[in-house]
Amino acid sequence: MIKHFPLGSLWTNCYVISGGGEAVVVDPGGPAGEVSEYLDKNELKLRRILLTHGHADHIMGLGELRSLAPDGVAIHAGDAGCLTSANENLSAHMGNSASFEPAEHLLRDGEILTAGDMKIEVIHTPGHTRGGCCFYVKGGSDELLISGDTLFARSVGRTDLPGGDGGVLIESLAKLAGFNDSLKVYPGHGPSTTIGDERRLNPFWPR
């Protein structure tokens, strides 16, 4: 159901999530040839590219994959400007300015997207950026959470960049507290974890 690819100079976690012969790609942060190869090899039809937020290290592979996704690119309205502005996505400050066409779809909190036999719930979790989102994916008996840079194993995303707010990020973490401890979490950087482990061990988890 999920395949992980560390992409780009910051080894951003890009995920291919699939079910029923269809797939979505989340956060293609760098050269994405191996992602395309994986889709082809497994005969998966890419439906859409989902972005947890608009920082450059999560979007730099869009050019290679966008033409394969008939439903286009989806990002929350709060980060929509990151696609079209190298200043907003911070690539202008990283020595590799990049901009892209606007998103085909603007995500809304609580929205349910579908692909194959999967349902994907959008959870707006600002704090790292204004438009940060997590994606709760359910397909058959499987479920998982893509947390982007909202929640890491034992840590959270930084809040000192434009659009960041530490207090808002803690409020966003509280939105995740209702999930079962066993739910597997796949963050934007670093190893996977579970809600239970973060509830117990993450010093930023709201108490």
C-alpha positions in Angstrom: 0.0 0.0 0.0 2.9 2.4 0.7 6.4 2.8 -0.9 8.9 5.2 0.4 11.5 7.1 -1.7 14.0 9.6 0.0 14.4 12.3 -2.6 16.4 15.5 -3.0 19.3 17.0 -1.1 17.4 16.9 2.2 16.2 13.3 1.7 12.6 14.3 1.9 10.3 11.3 2.2 8.2 10.9 -0.9 5.5 8.3 -0.7 3.6 6.3 -3.3 0.3 5.1 -1.8 -1.7 2.6 -3.8 -4.8 0.4 -3.7 -7.0 -1.0 -6.4 -4.6 -0.4 -9.2 -4.4 3.4 -8.6 -1.9 5.5 -6.7 -1.2 9.0 -5.3 2.3 10.4 -4.9 2.9 12.6 -1.8 5.7 15.2 -1.7 8.0 14.5 -4.7 10.9 16.5 -3.3 13.6 15.8 -5.9 14.4 13.9 -9.1 11.6 11.3 -9.4 12.7 8.9 -12.0 12.6 5.9 -9.6 9.1 6.9 -8.6 8.0 6.7 -12.3 9.8 3.4 -12.7 8.0 2.0 -9.6 4.6 3.1 -11.0 5.3 1.5 -14.3 6.7 -1.7 -12.9 3.7 -2.2 -10.7 1.2 -1.1 -13.3 -0.2 1.6 -11.1 -2.2 4.4 -12.5 -1.2 7.7 -10.9 -4.3 9.8 -10.1 -3.0 12.8 -8.2 0.0 14.4 -6.6 -0.6 15.5 -3.0 1.5 18.0 -1.2 1.6 18.2 2.6 3.0 21.8 2.2 4.8 24.0 -0.3 8.4 24.1 0.7 10.9 23.5 -2.0 12.2 20.2 -0.6 8.7 18.8 -1.0 7.9 19.9 -4.5 11.0 19.9 -6.7 10.1 16.6 -8.4 6.7 17.9 -9.7 8.0 18.5 -13.2 8.7 14.9 -13.8 5.4 13.5 -12.5 2.8 16.1 -13.2 2.0 14.9 -16.7 1.3 11.4 -15.4 -1.4 12.6 -13.0 -4.8 13.3 -14.7 -6.2 14.9 -11.5 -3.1 17.1 -11.2 -1.5 18.6 -8.1 -3.3 19.3 -4.8 -2.2 21.7 -2.1 -3.9 23.6 0.7 -4.9 27.2 -0.2 -2.6 28.5 2.5 0.4 27.3 0.6 -0.9 27.7 -2.9 1.5 30.6 -3.6 4.5 28.3 -3.0 4.1 26.6 -6.3 4.3 29.8 -8.3 6.8 31.8 -6.2 10.4 30.8 -5.6 10.5 33.2 -2.7 7.5 31.6 -1.0 8.7 28.0 -1.5 12.1 29.1 -0.3 14.0 27.7 -3.3 15.2 31.3 -4.1 17.1 31.2 -0.8 18.6 27.7 -1.4 20.5 28.5 -4.6 18.1 26.6 -6.9 15.1 28.9 -7.7 12.1 27.0 -9.0 8.4 27.7 -9.7 5.6 25.7 -11.1 2.1 26.1 -12.6 -0.7 26.7 -10.0 -2.3 23.6 -8.4 -5.2 22.0 -10.1 -6.9 21.5 -6.7 -6.9 23.4 -3.4 -7.4 21.1 -0.4 -9.9 21.8 2.3 -9.9 20.6 5.9 -12.0 17.4 6.2 -12.2 16.8 2.5 -12.2 13.2 1.4 -10.3 12.3 -1.8 -10.4 8.9 -3.5 -8.1 6.8 -5.6 -8.6 3.1 -6.3 -10.1 1.6 -3.2 -8.5 4.3 -0.9 -10.1 7.1 0.9 -7.8 10.0 1.9 -9.0 12.5 4.5 -7.3 15.9 4.5 -6.4 17.3 7.9 -5.3 20.9 7.9 -2.4 21.1 10.3 -0.8 24.6 10.1 2.2 25.6 12.2 5.1 24.6 10.1 3.5 26.5 7.2 0.1 28.1 6.9 -1.2 25.4 4.6 0.4 22.4 6.1 -1.7 19.2 5.9 -1.7 15.6 7.0 -3.4 12.8 5.1 -5.3 10.0 6.8 -5.4 7.1 4.3 -7.7 4.2 4.6 -7.9 1.3 2.1 -9.7 -1.9 3.1 -8.4 -2.9 6.5 -5.2 -0.8 6.2 -4.8 2.7 7.5 -1.9 5.2 7.9 -1.2 8.8 8.4 1.1 10.9 6.2 2.2 13.7 8.5 4.5 15.8 6.3 6.6 18.3 8.4 3.9 18.6 11.1 5.0 15.5 13.1 8.3 13.6 13.1 9.5 10.7 15.2 10.1 12.4 18.6 10.0 15.9 17.0 8.0 18.4 14.9 8.7 20.7 12.0 10.5 23.9 12.6 8.4 27.0 13.1 10.9 29.8 12.5 10.4 30.1 8.7 7.8 32.4 7.1 4.3 31.2 7.9 5.5 29.2 10.9 3.9 29.5 14.4 4.8 27.2 17.3 1.5 27.7 19.2 -0.5 26.9 16.1 1.6 23.8 15.5 0.8 22.5 19.0 -2.9 23.0 18.3 -2.5 21.1 15.1 -0.9 18.2 16.9 -4.0 18.1 19.2 -6.0 17.3 16.0 -4.0 14.1 15.7 -4.5 13.0 19.3 -7.7 11.3 18.6 -6.2 8.6 16.5 -5.5 5.1 17.8 -2.0 4.5 19.3 -1.4 1.8 16.7 -1.8 4.1 13.7 1.4 4.1 11.7 2.7 7.6 10.9 4.9 8.4 7.9 6.6 11.8 8.2 8.2 14.2 5.8 11.7 13.4 7.1 13.2 10.6 9.1 11.8 7.2 10.1 8.2 6.2 10.5 6.6 6.0 13.9 3.2 5.5 15.5 0.7 7.8 17.2 1.2 5.9 20.5 5.0 6.3 20.4 4.6 10.0 19.8 2.0 10.4 22.5 4.4 8.8 25.0 7.8 10.0 23.9 7.5 13.2 21.8 8.3 16.2 24.0 6.1 18.5 21.8 3.0 16.4 22.1 0.2 18.4 23.7 -0.4 17.2 27.3 
